Amino acid sequence: MTHQVKATTDEALGAFLDYLHYERRLSPRTLSAYRRDLEDFLGWLSEQGHIDRARIDSVHVRSYAANRHRQGLSPKSLQRHLSALRAWFRFLLREGLVKANPADGVRAPKVPRHLPHTLDADQIGHLMDLPGDAPLDRRDRAIMELFYSSGLRLAELVALDVIDMRSSDGLLQVTGKGNKTRRVPVGRFAREAVGQWLVVRGQLAANAETALFVSQRGTRLGARAIEARLRQRAIEQGMPRHVHPHMLRHSFASHMLESSGDLRAVQELLGHADISTTQVYTHLDFQHLAQVYDQAHPRARRKG
């Protein structure tokens, strides 16, 4: 069964992107990804020649997915493309421009699940034990402590303003994916590190700059700069592997789950919309338990 689009394809795509921007309030980066994925699909339709853009059905969507998979598109990227198509046709369905969603039921190959790399508690302690008392030392120490204390995403930390840290209840309100806000606790070490940074922040920050973390130029510190600083600090501290902001978030989640066993609480702290995203940390937890068992259980020990 075909699903006729009454408006032109370009108009329909433009209306959808406006909806994502003004109603869903998605970030420019996410909007760009939607546009790119949908234009890839429309480009593929044009390459076929015989397909009427106004009549797209599930066979076309499956053919597109199979074609891109054969060309080497990873299952994860293909899932994103199909998710964009489902969202677009869901919007068109809501607007009465199609009678059904031809992307429903079309699934990408399963993505092999890779367990995220984490640091153990001793490694975290060593990383945080950053020497020096210069403004940049205090700033970098506060950044790392805040990442690990509250499980923040990189974009969430970049967006923090000084005023965000002035809550009297020890909680920090952050804006995550989909413009959703959540409140997360800030631990004592992180509060102390941020407090020490705020004492000297004025030596770097430009007038009227609201950002919590600023560069040497006095403006808001960007994501790439934070990644580079964390990588450099980890090297200076002799860490055995490449350390990045998400590794501190992973470590936060893994350690919280190991200690509490409360998957729902960890989901809330991380700001995951779907608990299945959080469940990857249960695999880390079981992996840790298996290692403890292998080392401690008399019947599990290998003979020397």
Phi, psi and omega in degrees: 000131179269160182233102187281130176267121184286321177276164176293157182299317181298319178296318181295319179294317179298320179295321180295316180295324175297320178298316180296324183284311189271327182263313179277341178057044179284157183288157177304324180295318179292319177300318179298321179294317177300312181300314182298315182293318181288323177292330175296317178296315180293326176295320177297320178301318181296323179297331182288332175079311187271356184268126176282120182301335182279355182226087182250129179235180185295332178296319178296317181296317178296320179296320178298313181298317180295320179297312182292327177293319178295329180281358175103007177295129184293154177305323181293316179293322179294322175300320180294318178300313181292326177296320178296318179296316179298318180294320180296311181290332175295320176295315180297324177295317179296326181276358180076020182268343173224163181263343179202171181257105184290347180272348178297137177086350177269120185239147176278162174302153181296141178274125176298129185273119178258128179290134181293146176284140178228166172255145176279174186299321180294319179295320177299313180300319180293319180297318183286342182279057186279125181283166175102153182230011178290161180308318180292326176296314180296319180297311183294323178296318179295320179300311182294318180297320182291320176304309186284325182294321191241000177064037185285148167284159180301313182297326179293319180290320179303321186281353183295139173251162180304319183297336180294337183269007185262018178287138182273351184261008178075011179250147181241128177267124180236155178252117185257207182297146180068019180062025179272137180259151175211159179249130182234148178285152175242119184290167185300315181298320180292319179298319180293318181294318178295320179299318178294325177292319183296332178299325185249000184304323182298342178288340181247323189292138175287160178300136178070005176286127184264346186298142176293315182248125184238159178273180177293341176278352176093000181255171183306131179287128184274169184298313183296323179294320179295317178300316181294319179295318180295319178298316180293317180296322179295321178296316179300327181273003176072030180292144187283350182216166178296123182253132179225165184305320183292335177294324177291323176295317177299317181296317176305310183295316181296316182291323177297317182290321178299321184280322188256328185070009185261094184295320181297319180295318179295322176301314180296318182295323181278341182077029178281129178289327184241129183294339179297332176293323181285334186296343178301331181286342173291328177294321176297318181297314180294325178297318178297315180298322179296321178294318178299316180300312182300326183277331191252329187283129184303325184275354181260345184290139175280147177288133179285000000 
